[in-house]
Amino acid sequence: MRITRCFLLAPSLARLIEKERGGHRVRQGYFPDRTDRSTHVQLEGETGQLILVVNQPNGPIEQATDIPRSQAEALLGLTAGRVEYLSVSLNIGSQTAILCRFLTPGPLDLITVTLEHGKRASKFQPLAWFGPEVTGDPAYQGRTMALNGVLSVPEVEITDEALNSLLDALEGRFRAHQPQAAAPQPVAPSKPAEAEAEADNEEDQDDLEIEDSVIRELARSLSPRQR
């Protein structure tokens, strides 16, 4: 089971990501909800999909069916509400984050990370450039925005740490976003203090002998030959 976490993102940082990574347009149209299910159509590039979400006791189950672009275009015109956004993919370590820059029904920038359920998900720590988390808030879900519009978006603070963290990710110098224990290093068997001191003295003596030999050889080469 996968877990998707969603965060607000400062527009200026989102603009920087778009400039560096590009992106592609996605349009989604939502039909009115029913008690046990909901349906929406999605058009991404030349790919159209009709997506059925069935509510189950253990959570919603999504079923997608590919449809021709012409049919997707026609269905979009029949939906009760639509969203349009630019989708930008960004690798952050072993994870892939998706930036969604909403254009319709209003400006909004969200960053989402999908995690495998388990230790990785529980240990995940948001990066410095992530804004406030809005996971589970229906106001920031596609269906709600399509049918009800975008609410007033709080301003996301930008710090030097946030900007540097994002630049590291864009330049491939990503530092792990979750603490990881350092790999254990092999430990040599301990020696008595006297034995270690004796070994050090022997190494120093060897170095001195080598140095003296080099100096003498250099002196002989520089001294004038006796006739």
C-alpha positions, -999 to 999 in steps of 0.1 A, spaced: 0 0 0 13 34 -9 10 67 10 9 100 -8 19 131 12 12 166 -1 27 199 8 23 236 -3 52 251 -22 62 287 -25 54 300 -61 89 313 -67 104 279 -59 78 262 -81 88 285 -109 125 276 -105 117 239 -106 96 244 -138 124 264 -154 149 236 -147 127 206 -153 100 216 -178 67 197 -174 35 187 -192 -1 198 -190 -27 177 -174 -65 184 -175 -90 167 -153 -128 169 -153 -150 157 -125 -186 145 -126 -209 150 -97 -203 127 -67 -224 96 -59 -226 80 -25 -204 50 -32 -182 62 -61 -169 91 -81 -158 95 -117 -135 118 -135 -118 120 -169 -81 129 -174 -62 141 -204 -24 140 -202 -7 147 -235 -23 123 -260 -34 99 -233 -70 100 -221 -84 80 -192 -117 75 -175 -111 70 -138 -136 54 -114 -130 57 -77 -150 32 -56 -153 38 -19 -144 7 1 -142 1 39 -104 -1 37 -102 30 16 -110 41 -20 -99 19 -49 -91 36 -82 -98 20 -116 -85 36 -148 -96 29 -184 -77 43 -214 -99 61 -239 -91 79 -272 -81 116 -269 -113 126 -288 -135 109 -263 -116 125 -234 -120 159 -249 -157 153 -254 -162 141 -218 -142 171 -204 -169 193 -218 -196 175 -200 -180 175 -165 -193 196 -136 -159 211 -129 -123 210 -142 -87 216 -131 -57 221 -153 -21 220 -140 15 216 -151 30 184 -138 68 184 -132 88 154 -120 118 158 -97 140 131 -82 150 136 -46 173 108 -36 155 75 -40 121 92 -42 103 110 -70 84 142 -61 57 156 -84 51 194 -86 16 204 -96 14 240 -107 -24 246 -109 -36 270 -136 -74 263 -134 -95 271 -114 -68 293 -98 -30 295 -90 -17 270 -66 15 250 -62 16 216 -45 44 191 -41 35 154 -36 57 124 -26 44 89 -28 59 64 -3 57 27 1 38 20 33 63 9 60 95 22 77 103 45 48 70 62 51 71 65 88 107 80 88 101 104 60 110 140 69 99 169 46 127 188 29 136 223 39 120 237 8 86 220 14 58 242 27 31 233 52 17 198 48 -19 196 35 -22 158 32 -58 148 38 -72 183 35 -100 180 10 -96 217 1 -64 208 -18 -78 178 -36 -85 179 -73 -122 172 -70 -128 198 -44 -110 225 -63 -127 215 -96 -162 218 -80 -157 245 -54 -127 265 -66 -94 273 -49 -94 287 -14 -71 315 -2 -36 300 -1 -14 309 28 19 325 20 48 301 22 80 315 38 113 311 18 145 308 37 182 305 27 181 269 39 151 262 18 166 277 -14 200 259 -9 182 226 -3 162 229 -35 193 239 -55 211 208 -42 182 187 -54 182 203 -88 219 199 -92 220 163 -81 237 170 -48 207 158 -28 213 151 9 191 123 22 158 138 35 156 113 63 182 104 89 202 74 81 226 56 104 262 55 92 274 22 80 294 4 107 331 5 100 353 -25 108 372 -20 141 407 -34 143 415 -55 174 427 -32 202 464 -32 212 479 -25 246 491 11 249 527 1 252 526 -21 221 510 8 201 536 32 213 564 8 204 549 4 169 547 42 165 583 46 175 595 20 150 575 37 122 591 71 132 626 56 132 620 41 98 609 75 84 640 92 99 663 66 83 647 71 49 649 108 52 686 107 63 694 85 33 677 108 9 695 139 23 729 122 21 723 111 -15 712 146 -24 744 161 -7 767 137 -27 750 147 -60 755 184 -53 790 184 -39 819 191 -64 839 161 -74 873 159 -60 901 158 -86 
